[in-house]
């Protein structure tokens, strides 16, 4: 297959694969990054070559696997210095390109990324919305609102295509009337279900974490950032512990606010009840072998990929009503509570799960997710189809 590049600095190139540059902050373990890794592991690499432009030079959790797969990790620094960032971006595309597609995952900053990519002649520019930050934007200072207005305008002007992980996420980046523009569409995350099929022995897992075999374990997976609402999570745990002394709160993740949360644990007298597990590669195993209930009181979410995993693991899931409704994959496992409700209501629902028998088995839960749009096999096929259809439309095809 012969392609004529529309890059101004390359006239013609022969190759057999579509080259995609994903733009992401860092390839650490997070919802977006984990989904991208699922895509990398399952995509047809004879047809699609993925590289990753990141905004850091620090080693990240997925870097080694990415390089081992034949893909590149390419740092592009100084996102707060737009002219310097632009120079770095141009150098990277000249050195590592040409790329047929730039697929940006950095929310509003995608507007600037796609503007640069389009100026450099990239034919297909994709903005991907993974979050709904509308509540935060509403409270933003005037200069921040000016930045948001400008970057959204750039996205509208320069994006060949926009993807959202939910209706809320799409509306946040592409506007409330996003459905009227055929460029904007929904692409659900897919998760790898294989780890959820393995046999699990909970005894060594709990022992490793210092959790008694008869403890009631509340689980949470998320970065230590304001969005995940860890302080409220601890307030719930403190009240649950008064009713259930054998309660343990298992926190999986890292982030800038972890020291603050550790201090809050001490203040609440929860040192014997809270386990900081850090970043773990075995989250599905922890969900199945350690956790009894999954608690997720986020202040805002684009979807909440870990909620899909938790449901596939058969866990009762209690989460805030700001989470998009698309996350309700297995209705019997899902309970939504308003963030305006007091801690006591959250505690009541958590303790209720302690006594309730699940109406659905883990194998049945897994089967439901397997036939849903959240199966990685489905997600990969949809993304491959999107890439191929965009590529076919481009006038770079001879």
C-alpha positions in Angstrom: 0.0 0.0 0.0 1.6 3.3 -1.2 0.7 6.5 0.6 1.6 10.0 -0.3 2.2 11.9 2.9 0.8 15.4 3.3 3.7 16.3 5.6 5.4 19.3 4.2 8.8 17.8 4.8 8.3 14.3 3.3 7.1 13.8 -0.2 6.4 10.1 -0.4 6.8 7.0 1.9 6.2 3.3 1.4 4.8 1.3 4.3 2.1 -1.1 5.2 0.8 0.1 8.6 -1.1 3.1 9.8 1.0 5.0 12.3 -0.6 6.6 15.3 0.9 8.9 17.9 -1.0 8.9 21.2 -0.5 12.0 23.3 -0.9 11.4 27.0 0.6 12.9 30.2 2.5 9.8 31.4 2.1 6.0 30.9 1.5 5.2 34.6 -1.3 3.0 35.9 -4.5 5.0 35.5 -7.8 4.5 33.7 -6.8 6.1 30.4 -3.3 4.6 30.4 -4.6 1.1 31.3 -7.1 1.2 28.5 -4.4 2.3 26.0 -2.3 -0.7 27.2 -5.2 -3.0 26.6 -5.5 -1.5 23.1 -1.7 -1.9 22.4 -1.8 -5.6 23.5 -4.8 -6.5 21.4 -4.6 -4.3 18.3 -3.4 -5.7 14.9 0.2 -4.5 14.9 0.6 -5.5 11.2 -1.9 -2.8 10.4 -1.5 -0.3 13.2 1.7 1.1 14.8 1.3 3.0 18.0 3.8 5.3 19.7 3.3 7.4 22.8 4.2 11.1 23.2 4.3 11.9 27.0 4.8 15.0 29.0 7.4 13.6 31.4 10.9 12.1 31.4 10.3 10.1 34.6 10.1 6.3 34.3 6.5 5.2 34.3 4.8 1.8 35.0 4.1 0.9 31.4 7.2 2.2 29.6 9.2 -1.1 29.5 6.2 -3.1 28.1 5.6 -0.4 25.5 9.2 -0.5 24.3 9.2 -4.3 24.4 6.2 -4.3 22.1 8.1 -2.3 19.5 6.4 1.1 20.3 8.2 4.2 21.4 7.9 6.5 24.4 8.7 10.0 23.3 9.0 12.8 25.9 7.7 16.3 24.8 8.3 18.7 27.7 7.3 22.2 28.8 3.5 22.1 28.4 3.3 25.4 30.4 5.7 27.1 27.9 3.7 26.9 24.7 6.4 28.1 22.2 8.9 25.7 23.7 6.4 22.9 23.6 5.6 23.7 20.0 9.3 23.5 19.0 9.6 20.2 20.8 6.5 18.8 19.1 7.7 19.8 15.7 11.1 18.2 16.3 9.5 15.0 17.4 7.2 14.7 14.4 10.1 15.4 12.1 12.4 12.9 13.9 9.9 10.1 14.5 7.2 10.7 11.9 5.5 10.8 9.7 2.3 9.9 11.6 -1.0 9.3 9.9 -3.0 10.0 13.1 -2.4 12.1 16.2 -4.7 10.8 18.9 -4.7 13.2 21.9 -5.9 12.2 25.4 -5.0 15.4 27.3 -8.5 16.8 27.5 -8.6 20.6 26.9 -4.9 20.8 26.0 -5.7 18.5 23.1 -6.8 21.7 21.3 -3.3 23.0 21.2 -1.8 19.6 20.4 -4.2 19.1 17.4 -3.5 22.7 16.2 0.2 21.9 16.1 -0.4 18.5 14.4 -2.7 20.0 11.7 -0.1 22.8 11.0 2.5 20.1 10.5 0.3 18.4 8.0 -1.0 15.4 10.0 -4.1 14.3 8.1 -6.2 12.8 11.0 -6.4 14.6 14.4 -8.4 13.0 17.1 -9.4 14.5 20.4 -10.4 12.0 23.1 -12.5 13.1 26.1 -12.0 10.9 29.1 -13.5 13.1 31.8 -16.3 15.4 32.7 -14.8 18.5 34.4 -17.8 20.8 33.9 -18.3 21.2 37.6 -14.7 22.3 38.1 -14.9 24.6 35.0 -17.9 26.3 36.5 -15.9 27.5 39.5 -12.8 28.4 37.5 -11.2 31.8 37.5 -11.8 34.1 34.5 -8.3 33.4 32.9 -8.9 29.7 33.2 -12.3 30.0 31.6 -10.6 32.0 28.8 -8.1 29.1 28.3 -11.0 26.5 28.2 -12.9 28.6 25.7 -9.9 28.9 23.4 -8.9 25.2 23.6 -12.4 24.0 22.9 -12.6 26.3 19.9 -9.3 24.8 18.6 -10.7 21.3 19.2 -13.8 22.2 17.2 -11.7 23.7 14.4 -8.8 21.2 14.1 -10.2 17.8 15.2 -11.0 15.4 12.4 -12.8 13.3 14.9 -13.7 13.5 18.6 -14.3 10.5 20.9 -15.9 10.5 24.3 -16.0 7.6 26.8 -19.5 8.6 27.8 -22.2 11.1 26.9 -21.1 13.4 29.7 -17.4 13.3 28.6 -18.4 14.1 25.0 -20.6 17.0 26.1 -17.8 18.4 28.2 -15.2 18.7 25.4 -17.4 19.0 22.3 -20.4 20.9 23.6 -23.9 20.1 24.7 -25.1 19.8 21.1 -22.2 17.4 20.2 -24.6 14.8 18.7 -25.5 17.2 15.9 -21.9 17.0 14.6 -21.0 13.7 12.9 -17.4 14.1 13.9 -18.2 13.5 17.6 -19.0 10.0 18.8 -18.9 7.6 21.7 -16.2 4.9 22.1 -16.6 2.9 25.3 -13.6 1.6 27.1 -12.9 -2.1 27.0 -11.2 -4.1 29.7 -9.2 -7.3 29.5 -11.4 -10.0 31.1 -8.8 -12.8 31.2 -7.5 -11.9 34.7 -11.1 -12.2 35.9 -11.3 -15.8 34.8 -8.4 -17.1 36.8 -8.9 -19.1 40.0 -8.1 -16.9 43.0 -6.9 -18.0 46.5 -7.8 -15.1 48.8 -5.8 -16.3 51.7 -2.3 -15.4 50.4 -3.6 -12.1 48.9 -5.1 -11.0 52.2 -2.0 -12.3 54.2 0.3 -10.2 52.0 -1.6 -7.1 52.8 -2.0 -7.8 56.5 -5.7 -8.2 56.2 -7.4 -10.8 58.5 -9.3 -13.5 56.7 -12.6 -12.5 58.4 -12.2 -8.8 57.8 -14.9 -6.8 55.9 -12.9 -5.1 53.1 -14.0 -1.9 51.4 -12.0 -1.4 48.2 -11.1 1.7 46.2 -8.8 2.1 43.2 -7.8 5.6 42.1 -5.1 8.3 42.1 -4.7 10.4 45.2 -6.2 13.6 43.6 -9.1 15.8 44.6 -11.4 14.3 42.0 -11.4 10.9 43.8 -12.7 12.4 47.0 -10.5 10.4 49.4 -11.3 12.6 52.5 -15.0 11.7 52.2 -14.0 8.1 51.7 -12.1 8.1 55.0 -15.0 9.8 56.8 -17.3 6.9 55.6 -14.7 4.3 56.7 -14.4 5.9 60.1 -18.1 5.6 60.7 -18.2 2.0 59.3 -15.4 1.0 61.7 -17.6 2.0 64.7 -20.2 -0.6 63.6 -17.8 -3.1 62.1 -14.4 -3.2 64.0 -13.1 -5.8 61.5 -13.5 -3.3 58.6 -10.4 -2.6 56.4 -10.2 0.0 53.8 -7.9 -1.0 50.9 -6.7 2.0 48.9 -4.9 1.1 45.6 -3.1 3.9 43.8 -0.6 6.8 44.2 -0.8 10.5 43.7 0.2 13.9 45.0 -2.4 14.0 47.8 -1.3 10.7 49.4 0.7 12.3 52.2 -2.4 14.4 53.1 -4.6 11.3 53.1 -2.1 9.5 55.3 -2.2 12.4 57.8 -6.0 12.3 57.7 -5.9 8.6 58.5 -3.9 9.4 61.7 -6.2 12.2 62.7 -9.2 9.9 62.4 -7.5 7.1 64.3 -7.8 4.7 61.4 -4.2 3.5 61.2 -5.2 -0.1 62.0 -8.0 0.0 59.4 -6.5 1.5 56.3 -4.1 -0.2 53.9 -2.2 1.8 51.4 -1.4 -0.7 48.7 0.3 1.6 46.2 0.2 1.0 42.5 -0.6 -2.7 41.8 -0.5 -4.7 38.6 -3.0 -7.2 40.0 -6.1 -5.1 40.6 -8.6 -7.7 39.2 -7.1 -10.3 41.6 -7.5 -7.9 44.5 -11.1 -7.2 43.6 -11.9 -10.9 43.5 -9.8 -12.2 46.4 -9.7 -9.3 48.9 -12.5 -6.8 48.4 -16.0 -7.3 49.7 -17.5 -4.0 48.4 -16.2 -1.3 46.0 -16.6 2.4 47.1 -16.2 5.2 44.6 -17.4 8.6 45.7 -15.8 10.7 43.0 -16.5 14.4 42.5 -16.6 13.9 38.7 -15.8 11.2 36.2 -15.7 10.6 32.5 -16.8 7.0 33.1 -14.8 5.2 35.8 -13.1 2.2 34.1 -12.4 0.5 37.5 -16.1 0.4 38.1 -16.5 -1.8 35.0 -13.7 -4.1 36.4 -15.3 -4.2 39.8 -18.7 -5.2 38.3 -17.0 -7.9 36.2 -15.4 -9.1 39.4 -18.9 -9.5 40.9 -18.4 -6.7 43.5 -21.2 -4.6 44.9 -20.4 -1.1 43.8 -21.4 2.0 45.7 -20.6 5.3 43.9 -21.6 8.9 43.5 -24.4 9.9 41.2 -22.1 12.1 39.2 -20.7 9.0 37.5 -22.1 8.7 34.0 -25.0 6.2 33.8 -23.1 4.2 31.1 -21.1 2.7 34.1 -24.2 0.8 35.3 -23.4 -2.3 33.4 -24.7 -4.9 35.9 -27.7 -3.3 37.6 -28.0 -5.6 40.6 -24.4 -4.7 41.7 -24.8 -1.0 41.4 -26.0 1.6 44.0 -25.8 5.3 43.4 -25.8 7.9 46.2 -25.9 11.7 45.8 -22.8 13.5 47.2 -25.3 15.8 49.0 -26.3 12.8 51.1 -24.7 12.7 54.6 -22.0 10.3 55.6 -24.6 8.3 57.6 -26.5 7.4 54.4 -23.3 6.1 52.7 -22.5 4.1 55.8 -25.9 2.6 55.9 -25.6 1.3 52.3 -22.1 0.0 52.9 -23.1 -1.9 56.0 -26.2 -3.2 54.2 -23.9 -4.8 51.7 -22.1 -6.6 54.6 -25.3 -8.5 55.3 -26.8 -8.9 51.8 -26.3 -11.9 49.6 -25.5 -11.0 46.0 -28.2 -11.9 43.5 -25.7 -12.5 40.8 -22.6 -14.8 40.8 -19.2 -13.6 39.7 -19.3 -15.9 36.6 -22.7 -14.4 35.6 -21.3 -10.9 36.1 -18.3 -11.7 34.0 -20.5 -13.1 31.3 -22.6 -9.9 31.2 -19.5 -7.7 30.8 -18.1 -10.1 28.1 -21.2 -9.5 25.9 -21.2 -5.7 26.6 -19.4 -2.9 24.7 -16.8 -2.9 27.5 -15.1 -6.1 26.4 -11.6 -5.2 25.1 -12.2 -7.3 22.0 -15.2 -5.1 21.1 -13.4 -1.9 22.0 -10.3 -2.8 19.9 -12.4 -3.7 16.8 -14.3 -0.4 17.1 -11.1 1.6 17.4 -9.5 -0.2 14.5 -12.6 0.5 12.4 -12.5 4.2 13.3 -8.8 4.4 12.4 -9.3 2.6 9.1 -12.4 4.6 8.1 -10.7 7.9 8.9 -7.5 6.8 7.0 -9.5 5.7 4.0 -11.3 9.0 3.7 -8.0 10.9 3.7 -6.7 12.3 0.4 -3.3 10.8 1.2 -4.6 7.5 -0.3 -3.5 7.3 -3.9 
